[in-house]
Amino acid sequence: MTTSVDVQSPVHLTAVAADNLPAVTPDLEDLYREFERELLIPLWTEIGDLMPLSPRSKAVPHRWRWGSLRALAARAGDLVPVGRGGERRAIALANPGLAGRPFATPTLWAAIQYLLPGENAPEHRHTQHAFRFVLEGEGVWTVVDGDPVAMRRGDFLPQAGWNWHAHHNATTEPMAWIDGLDIPLQYLTESQFFEYGRDEISDAEKTTPERSRSERLWGHPGLRPLAASARPATPGSPLLAYRWEATDRALTDQLALEKEGYGGTVEPGHAAVRYTDPATGADVLPTIRVEFHRIARTAETEPVKETGSSVYTVFDGSGTVTVGEKTWSVGRGDLFVVPSWQPFSARSQAGDSDSDSGALDLFRFSDSPVFEALKLSRVVREAAP
C-alpha cells in the first residue's frame, strides 16, 4: 500500500480490551497500523485524555522560597553579564510538571530579575505582555517608549506588548524584582515577535523624575484625559506605574470599613483590589489579570477553584496556603503556583513583627482575561473546612 509519509510515523496506537472499545482482533491491529501510516488518530483511543471530566493541568502546585531565589540571583549577578544576547538577567520559575520548560504555568512566565549598580539592560520590544512587581529596594528605572518610570517596593508596573523598554540602575545597590509575562501562551499559539532596540538609552532618559509622564497624565483617580494623543497605540493600560501607597490605602480602608460594619471586603477579613486600565476599566493587560489581596491576622479564605492558572507572591506577612493537596508555610517574597481547577485557600498568621500591615499580603497574577474572552471561565467556591 502507498503511504502518505516516507518517515517513521510519530503516531503509535495500541489496541486495548475494555468496555465500550472495539474488540481486539488482527483486523483491528491492521487498521491501527494503517492509521499510523496515514497519520490518523481515532477519537475513541484519546477521549479520556482530550475530554476529561474536569481540567487536569500538567502544571503542579509548587512553592519557591524568596531567600533561595534572591541568593541565586546575586550569584548570577557576579557571573552573568547583562547585554545583547541574554538581554536580561532574569531567572524563570520552572514548574516541575512542565517538562523543564521555563514556565510557571502553561500560560504564565514568572521570573526574578536582578540588576547591579550602574547597569543598563538594553532596549528591546516584544509582543509578550509584561509587568514588573517590586519586592524590595528602589533605584531602578524602567524606560518605556522614552518615559522613565521609578520602581520602588510594592509598585506594580505594567508594560503592554510592543512597547520599547530598557532598565537602568541609578543607585549604588543591586535591585531585584518579579517579572510576569504571557510568554508560554504566545509560545503555544506561535504568535510571538521580538525586536532589538538601541544599545544605549539617552542621558535624558536616564533622568529620575518623581513621576513619569504616564502618571502625570493618567494617574488621577476617576479622571480621564480627553486629548486624542493621550491614548497609546498598543493595547493595555497607559498608566505605567501603580504606586504602593495607593494600593495599601485601598486595602486598609476596606478592612476598616468591615470593622465599622460596612461592606467592601471579599469575605470576612479578606480585602482585595484589581489593577485596571484607567481608560477602559478593563484588565490592565489583555492576557493577564493582576490583583492584590490582604488577609487579616487569623482570617482564612474560602477555598476557590478556577479554570486557568495563577502565580502568587507573598509581599508581606506570613501564613499557610493550601493548593490542591499541598499545604505550605509562606513568608515575605515566597512565590507559589495555583494550577487550573486546583482549590486554593490561605490563612493569615501575620503580625506586627513580620508585616508592615499586620496582615498577609498577597500579590496575584493570572490568565483570567484569556479564559473570560474565550467563554471558558468557571469559578467554584467551596465551604471552608
C-alpha positions in Angstrom: 0.0 0.0 0.0 1.3 3.5 -0.8 1.7 5.6 2.4 1.4 9.4 2.8 4.7 9.7 4.6 8.2 8.4 3.9 9.5 8.7 7.5 8.6 6.6 10.6 5.2 7.7 11.9 5.1 9.6 15.2 1.6 8.1 15.7 1.6 4.9 17.9 -1.7 3.2 18.6 -2.3 0.3 21.0 -5.5 -1.8 20.9 -6.9 -2.2 24.4 -9.5 -4.6 25.6 -12.0 -2.5 27.6 -15.7 -1.8 27.9 -17.1 0.4 25.1 -14.0 -0.1 23.0 -13.8 -2.4 19.9 -12.7 -6.0 20.3 -9.0 -6.6 19.9 -8.6 -8.6 16.7 -6.0 -8.9 13.9 -8.2 -6.8 11.7 -8.3 -4.0 14.3 -4.5 -4.2 14.7 -4.1 -3.9 11.0 -6.5 -0.9 10.9 -4.4 0.8 13.6 -1.2 0.2 11.6 -2.9 1.9 8.6 -3.9 4.8 10.8 -0.3 5.2 11.9 1.0 5.2 8.3 -1.6 7.8 7.3 -1.0 10.0 10.5 -4.5 9.4 11.8 -5.7 9.1 15.4 -9.2 7.8 16.3 -11.0 9.7 19.0 -12.1 6.6 20.8 -8.5 6.0 21.9 -8.0 9.5 23.1 -11.2 10.9 24.5 -10.3 10.3 28.2 -7.2 12.5 27.8 -8.6 15.1 25.4 -12.0 15.4 27.1 -11.6 14.7 30.8 -14.5 15.3 33.2 -12.7 18.4 34.7 -9.4 20.2 33.9 -6.2 18.2 34.5 -3.4 20.6 34.4 0.1 19.4 33.6 1.3 22.1 36.0 1.5 21.2 39.6 1.3 23.2 42.8 4.8 24.4 43.8 6.4 26.9 46.1 9.7 28.8 45.6 11.4 30.4 48.6 12.4 34.0 48.2 15.6 33.6 50.2 16.9 31.0 47.8 15.8 32.9 44.7 17.4 36.2 45.9 20.7 34.5 46.8 21.0 32.7 43.4 20.2 35.9 41.6 23.0 37.7 43.5 25.4 34.9 42.4 24.2 35.3 38.8 25.0 39.0 39.2 28.7 38.1 39.8 28.9 35.7 36.8 26.4 36.7 34.1 26.6 40.0 32.3 23.6 42.0 31.1 23.6 42.8 27.4 22.8 41.7 23.9 22.3 38.0 23.6 21.0 37.3 27.0 19.3 40.7 27.2 18.1 40.4 30.8 19.5 38.8 34.0 16.1 37.1 34.5 15.7 33.7 36.1 12.4 32.0 35.4 10.4 29.7 37.6 10.1 26.2 36.1 7.1 24.3 37.2 8.0 20.7 38.0 5.1 19.4 35.9 6.1 21.2 32.6 9.0 19.1 31.4 11.7 21.5 32.3 10.3 24.4 30.3 10.9 27.9 31.9 7.1 28.2 32.5 5.4 28.8 35.9 2.1 27.6 34.4 1.1 26.6 30.8 0.3 30.3 30.1 2.3 32.4 32.6 6.0 33.2 33.0 7.4 34.4 36.3 11.0 35.3 37.0 13.3 37.2 39.3 15.3 39.9 37.6 18.4 41.3 39.1 20.3 44.5 38.1 23.6 45.6 39.6 24.5 49.2 40.4 25.1 51.3 37.3 24.0 48.5 34.9 21.7 49.1 31.9 19.5 46.4 30.4 19.4 47.3 26.7 16.3 48.4 24.9 14.0 45.9 23.1 10.4 45.2 22.5 8.2 42.1 22.1 4.6 41.1 21.6 4.5 39.4 25.0 2.6 41.5 27.6 4.7 42.1 30.7 4.9 43.7 34.2 7.3 44.3 37.0 6.4 44.0 40.7 8.9 45.3 43.2 9.5 43.2 46.3 12.4 45.1 47.8 14.5 48.2 47.2 14.4 51.1 44.8 16.6 52.9 42.4 16.0 51.1 39.2 14.1 52.9 36.4 12.3 51.3 33.6 12.2 53.4 30.5 9.1 52.7 28.4 9.0 54.4 25.0 11.3 57.1 26.4 9.3 57.6 29.6 11.5 57.0 32.8 9.4 55.3 35.5 10.7 54.8 39.0 10.5 51.3 40.6 10.0 51.1 44.3 8.9 48.4 46.8 5.2 47.5 46.3 4.9 49.2 43.0 3.2 47.4 40.1 4.5 48.5 36.6 2.6 47.0 33.6 4.0 47.2 30.2 1.9 46.0 27.3 3.4 44.3 24.3 5.3 46.0 21.6 6.5 49.0 23.7 10.2 49.8 23.6 11.7 49.4 27.1 15.0 49.3 28.9 16.1 49.4 32.5 18.9 51.2 34.4 20.1 51.1 38.0 20.8 54.7 39.1 22.0 53.7 42.6 24.9 52.1 44.3 22.9 49.0 45.4 21.7 46.0 43.4 17.9 45.5 43.0 15.7 42.5 42.3 12.1 42.4 41.3 9.5 40.0 39.9 8.7 39.8 36.1 5.4 38.4 34.9 4.7 37.7 31.2 2.4 35.7 28.9 5.4 34.1 27.2 4.1 30.5 27.4 0.7 31.5 25.9 2.3 33.2 23.0 4.8 30.4 22.6 1.9 27.9 22.5 0.0 29.9 20.0 3.1 30.7 17.9 2.2 34.3 17.8 5.3 36.0 19.3 7.5 38.7 17.8 10.7 40.3 19.2 12.8 43.3 18.0 16.1 44.8 19.3 16.2 48.5 20.1 19.1 50.8 20.9 22.1 49.5 22.8 22.1 52.6 24.9 19.3 54.9 26.0 19.9 58.7 26.1 21.0 60.7 29.0 17.6 62.4 29.0 16.0 59.0 29.5 18.3 58.3 32.5 16.8 61.2 34.5 14.9 60.4 37.6 11.7 62.3 37.8 9.5 61.8 40.8 6.6 61.0 38.5 6.6 59.6 35.0 4.8 61.3 32.1 2.2 58.5 32.2 1.5 59.1 35.9 1.1 62.8 35.3 -1.4 62.2 32.5 -3.3 59.0 33.7 -2.6 58.8 37.5 -5.6 60.9 38.7 -8.4 58.7 40.1 -11.6 58.9 38.2 -10.2 61.5 35.7 -9.5 60.6 32.1 -7.6 62.9 29.8 -9.6 63.9 26.7 -6.7 64.6 24.4 -6.7 62.1 21.4 -3.0 61.9 21.7 -3.1 60.6 25.3 -4.1 57.1 24.4 -1.2 54.9 23.3 -1.5 52.7 20.2 -0.6 49.5 21.9 -3.1 47.5 24.0 -3.1 47.6 27.8 -3.1 50.3 30.4 -1.5 53.7 29.5 -0.6 54.1 33.2 2.9 52.7 33.7 3.1 52.7 37.5 0.5 51.8 40.2 2.1 53.0 43.4 2.2 51.0 46.6 0.8 53.9 48.6 -2.5 53.9 46.8 -2.8 50.1 46.9 -2.0 50.0 50.6 -4.5 52.7 51.4 -7.3 51.0 49.4 -6.8 47.7 51.3 -6.5 49.4 54.6 -9.8 51.2 54.0 -11.6 48.0 53.1 -10.7 46.3 56.3 -11.5 49.4 58.3 -15.0 49.7 56.7 -15.6 46.0 57.5 -14.8 46.6 61.2 -17.2 49.5 61.2 -20.0 47.2 59.9 -20.0 48.2 56.3 -19.4 46.1 53.1 -16.3 46.2 50.9 -14.3 43.1 51.6 -14.5 39.9 49.5 -15.2 37.8 52.7 -14.6 38.4 56.4 -11.0 39.6 56.9 -10.2 39.5 53.2 -9.6 42.7 51.3 -8.8 42.7 47.6 -8.2 45.1 44.7 -7.7 44.6 41.0 -5.4 46.8 38.9 -7.3 48.2 35.9 -6.9 50.2 32.8 -7.9 53.8 33.7 -9.2 54.4 30.2 -11.5 51.4 30.0 -11.8 49.8 33.4 -10.7 46.5 31.8 -7.8 44.4 33.0 -4.5 46.2 33.0 -3.1 43.8 30.3 -5.0 41.9 27.6 -3.9 38.4 28.7 -3.0 38.9 32.4 -5.2 39.9 35.4 -3.4 41.4 38.4 -4.7 41.7 41.9 -3.6 42.4 45.4 -5.1 40.5 48.4 -4.8 41.4 52.1 -5.8 38.7 54.7 -6.2 40.0 58.2 -4.4 38.1 61.0 -6.2 34.7 61.8 -8.6 35.2 58.9 -8.9 32.2 56.4 -10.1 32.5 52.9 -12.8 30.2 51.4 -11.4 27.5 49.1 -11.8 28.5 45.4 -11.4 26.5 42.2 -11.0 28.3 38.9 -10.2 27.4 35.3 -6.9 28.9 34.3 -3.8 29.3 36.4 -2.2 31.9 38.7 1.0 32.8 40.4 1.1 34.4 43.9 3.9 36.4 45.6 3.9 36.9 49.3 4.6 40.7 49.6 4.4 40.8 53.3 3.5 38.8 56.4 3.3 35.0 56.9 0.7 32.3 56.9 -0.2 28.9 55.4 -1.5 28.4 51.9 -3.2 25.2 50.5 -3.2 24.4 46.8 -4.8 21.1 46.0 -3.3 18.6 48.3 -0.3 20.7 49.1 0.0 23.0 52.2 3.0 25.3 52.9 4.0 27.9 55.3 5.0 31.1 53.5 6.7 34.3 54.2 7.8 37.5 52.6 8.9 37.0 49.0 7.9 33.4 48.5 6.1 32.5 45.3 3.7 29.7 44.6 1.6 28.4 41.7 -2.1 27.5 41.6 -2.8 25.3 38.5 -6.2 25.2 36.8 -9.0 23.8 38.9 -6.9 23.2 42.0 -8.6 24.6 45.1 -6.8 27.4 46.8 -7.1 28.9 50.3 -4.9 30.9 52.6 -4.8 31.5 56.4 -3.0 34.6 57.8 -0.6 34.2 60.7 0.9 37.7 60.1 1.6 40.1 62.9 3.3 43.4 63.6 6.7 41.6 63.8 6.7 40.3 60.2 4.3 42.6 58.3 4.0 46.3 57.9 0.3 46.0 57.5 -0.1 43.3 60.3 -1.7 41.1 57.6 -0.8 38.5 55.0 -0.4 40.5 51.8 -0.5 38.5 48.5 0.2 39.8 45.0 -1.5 37.6 42.4 -1.5 37.4 38.6 -3.5 35.1 36.4 -4.6 34.3 32.9 -8.3 35.0 33.6 -8.8 37.5 30.8 -8.0 34.8 28.2 -10.5 32.4 29.7 -13.2 35.0 30.0 -12.6 36.1 26.4 -13.0 32.5 25.2 -16.0 32.0 27.5 -14.2 29.2 29.3 -14.1 30.9 32.7 -15.6 28.9 35.6 -15.2 29.6 39.4 -16.5 27.4 42.2 -16.3 28.4 45.9 -16.2 25.6 48.4 -17.3 25.6 52.0 -14.3 26.2 54.3 -13.4 23.1 56.4 
